[in-house]
């Protein structure tokens, strides 16, 4: 019988990817047990919550997750100098989110323009609109990477990370001046506080990815000649990465 499975996608850093998968699988397993316990305690299930807790203890799930995270962070250093650059960014020092980011991107040489990286991460603009998955259609971007970038952006706001949080607040202010009142379009509110927050988050993420693209390619001796600094959300001024 002929093996019909497609050939595997080549990975530049397979062990980092495997470490990420190990962490991700353990995290999902833990989440399933925690959700089951929550359902039991809310009276939505007649199962035994203590049994679930005992199983988590038996598997030493917290210790497993800690080991998986440490392994993933350890292999993040395999990627090269971009690892140290990321760890120097306030909010990424612990290394977990940096390792997840690198595991998803894997090889910056695959992206000869920053626009291609934005598209891969789900932050492209298609026909003047932010790209979104269409119902019933295969995703055109890496959903895991998009989620990781969003978590990183939240961390930047909590940690007040220089450069990125400055761009976040500047974009919020710019959008509020441009749209002083919220409006309802097709039954949905636009330009309310939540919408403007997400617009500013998106701008910050795109600038961060832009910096990752430039610095990583510079470290690897790959071309970054222009215009790598492109219009990001209506701003054309250059935001240089910290080196």
Secondary structure, 3 states (H helix, E strand, C coil): CCCCCCCCCCCCCHHHHHHHHHHHHHHHHHHHHHHHHHHHHCCCCCCCHHHHHHHHHHCCHHHHHHHHHHHHHHHHHHHCHHHHHHHCCCCCCCCHHHHHHHHHHCCHHHCCCHHHHHHHHCCCEECCEECCCCCCCCCCCCHHHHHHHHHHHHHHHHHCCCCHHHHHHHHHHHHHHHCCCCEEECCEEECCHHHHHHHHHHHHHHHHHHHHHHHHHHHCCCCCCCCCCCCECCECCCCCCCC
